[in-house]
Amino acid sequence: VDTELHFGGARMKQTLDPYGGSSGADLAQVYGQRKTELDDLIARRKTIKAEKMQAKEAQVETVEKLDEEFAELSNLLLFRKDQPRSTKTAIPTEEEKDMNEWNS
């Protein structure tokens, strides 16, 4: 069978349709089915794309709303800027002392 296909299939009694149908099928019908399948595929892709765009717009609106709320909250915390910060240095632990001695 492989050699028949390789050398043009002269002995093959049945011709194959490139669209998967039988050789006796009406070619116009096969093309019509293929066209409707492609149209359906395009329509599905467009709806998926529209849904993604709507989800993205909703996400952007939510982020903007959260940014505004955070700005209001940060305004409430501004009083902390005027308070002096403690300048205490942390007391090094024994392990940190050992590491400092080892590094020097």
C-alpha positions as a Markdown table, in Angstrom:
| # | Residue | x | y | z |
|---|---|---|---|---|
| 1 | Val | 0.0 | 0.0 | 0.0 |
| 2 | Asp | 2.8 | 2.4 | 0.8 |
| 3 | Thr | 4.5 | 1.9 | -2.6 |
| 4 | Glu | 1.2 | 2.5 | -4.3 |
| 5 | Leu | 0.7 | 5.8 | -2.5 |
| 6 | His | 4.4 | 6.8 | -3.0 |
| 7 | Phe | 4.3 | 6.2 | -6.7 |
| 8 | Gly | 1.1 | 8.0 | -7.4 |
| 9 | Gly | -1.4 | 5.3 | -6.5 |
| 10 | Ala | -2.1 | 4.3 | -10.1 |
| 11 | Arg | -3.6 | 1.0 | -8.9 |
| 12 | Met | -5.7 | 2.6 | -6.2 |
| 13 | Lys | -9.4 | 2.2 | -7.1 |
| 14 | Gln | -10.7 | 4.8 | -4.7 |
| 15 | Thr | -9.8 | 8.5 | -4.8 |
| 16 | Leu | -9.6 | 10.3 | -1.5 |
| 17 | Asp | -11.3 | 13.6 | -0.9 |
| 18 | Pro | -9.0 | 16.2 | 0.8 |
| 19 | Tyr | -11.9 | 17.4 | 2.9 |
| 20 | Gly | -12.4 | 14.0 | 4.6 |
| 21 | Gly | -15.6 | 13.0 | 2.8 |
| 22 | Ser | -16.1 | 10.2 | 0.4 |
| 23 | Ser | -15.2 | 10.7 | -3.3 |
| 24 | Gly | -18.9 | 10.6 | -4.3 |
| 25 | Ala | -20.0 | 13.5 | -2.1 |
| 26 | Asp | -21.1 | 16.7 | -3.7 |
| 27 | Leu | -18.2 | 19.1 | -3.6 |
| 28 | Ala | -20.5 | 22.2 | -3.2 |
| 29 | Gln | -22.0 | 20.6 | -0.1 |
| 30 | Val | -18.5 | 19.9 | 1.4 |
| 31 | Tyr | -17.4 | 23.5 | 0.7 |
| 32 | Gly | -20.7 | 24.8 | 2.2 |
| 33 | Gln | -20.2 | 22.7 | 5.4 |
| 34 | Arg | -16.6 | 23.9 | 5.7 |
| 35 | Lys | -17.6 | 27.5 | 5.3 |
| 36 | Thr | -20.3 | 27.2 | 8.0 |
| 37 | Glu | -17.8 | 25.5 | 10.3 |
| 38 | Leu | -15.3 | 28.4 | 9.8 |
| 39 | Asp | -18.0 | 31.0 | 10.2 |
| 40 | Asp | -19.1 | 29.4 | 13.5 |
| 41 | Leu | -15.5 | 29.3 | 14.6 |
| 42 | Ile | -15.0 | 33.0 | 13.8 |
| 43 | Ala | -18.2 | 33.9 | 15.7 |
| 44 | Arg | -17.1 | 31.9 | 18.8 |
| 45 | Arg | -13.7 | 33.6 | 18.7 |
| 46 | Lys | -15.3 | 37.0 | 18.5 |
| 47 | Thr | -17.5 | 36.3 | 21.4 |
| 48 | Ile | -14.6 | 35.1 | 23.5 |
| 49 | Lys | -12.6 | 38.2 | 22.6 |
| 50 | Ala | -15.6 | 40.4 | 23.5 |
| 51 | Glu | -15.9 | 38.6 | 26.9 |
| 52 | Lys | -12.2 | 39.1 | 27.5 |
| 53 | Met | -12.4 | 42.8 | 26.7 |
| 54 | Gln | -15.4 | 43.2 | 29.1 |
| 55 | Ala | -13.5 | 41.4 | 31.9 |
| 56 | Lys | -10.5 | 43.6 | 31.3 |
| 57 | Glu | -12.6 | 46.8 | 31.4 |
| 58 | Ala | -14.2 | 45.6 | 34.7 |
| 59 | Gln | -10.8 | 44.9 | 36.1 |
| 60 | Val | -9.5 | 48.3 | 35.2 |
| 61 | Glu | -12.5 | 49.9 | 36.8 |
| 62 | Thr | -12.0 | 47.9 | 39.9 |
| 63 | Val | -8.3 | 48.8 | 40.1 |
| 64 | Glu | -9.1 | 52.5 | 39.7 |
| 65 | Lys | -11.8 | 52.3 | 42.4 |
| 66 | Leu | -9.3 | 50.6 | 44.7 |
| 67 | Asp | -6.7 | 53.3 | 43.9 |
| 68 | Glu | -9.1 | 56.0 | 44.9 |
| 69 | Glu | -10.0 | 54.3 | 48.1 |
| 70 | Phe | -6.3 | 53.8 | 48.9 |
| 71 | Ala | -5.7 | 57.5 | 48.3 |
| 72 | Glu | -8.4 | 58.3 | 50.8 |
| 73 | Leu | -6.9 | 55.9 | 53.3 |
| 74 | Ser | -3.4 | 57.3 | 52.8 |
| 75 | Asn | -4.7 | 60.8 | 53.5 |
| 76 | Leu | -5.9 | 59.5 | 56.8 |
| 77 | Leu | -2.4 | 58.3 | 57.6 |
| 78 | Leu | -0.6 | 61.5 | 56.8 |
| 79 | Phe | -0.3 | 62.5 | 60.4 |
| 80 | Arg | 2.5 | 59.9 | 60.8 |
| 81 | Lys | 4.8 | 62.0 | 58.6 |
| 82 | Asp | 5.1 | 64.7 | 61.3 |
| 83 | Gln | 6.0 | 62.3 | 64.1 |
| 84 | Pro | 9.7 | 61.7 | 64.6 |
| 85 | Arg | 10.9 | 58.2 | 64.0 |
| 86 | Ser | 13.0 | 56.4 | 66.6 |
| 87 | Thr | 16.7 | 56.4 | 65.8 |
| 88 | Lys | 17.5 | 53.4 | 68.0 |
| 89 | Thr | 19.8 | 50.9 | 66.4 |
| 90 | Ala | 19.0 | 47.3 | 66.9 |
| 91 | Ile | 21.2 | 45.4 | 69.3 |
| 92 | Pro | 23.1 | 42.8 | 67.3 |
| 93 | Thr | 22.6 | 39.2 | 68.3 |
| 94 | Glu | 25.4 | 36.7 | 69.1 |
| 95 | Glu | 25.1 | 35.2 | 65.7 |
| 96 | Glu | 25.4 | 38.6 | 64.0 |
| 97 | Lys | 28.5 | 39.4 | 66.1 |
| 98 | Asp | 30.1 | 36.1 | 65.1 |
| 99 | Met | 29.3 | 36.8 | 61.4 |
| 100 | Asn | 30.8 | 40.3 | 61.7 |
| 101 | Glu | 34.0 | 39.0 | 63.3 |
| 102 | Trp | 34.2 | 36.2 | 60.7 |
| 103 | Asn | 33.7 | 38.7 | 57.8 |
| 104 | Ser | 36.4 | 41.1 | 59.0 |
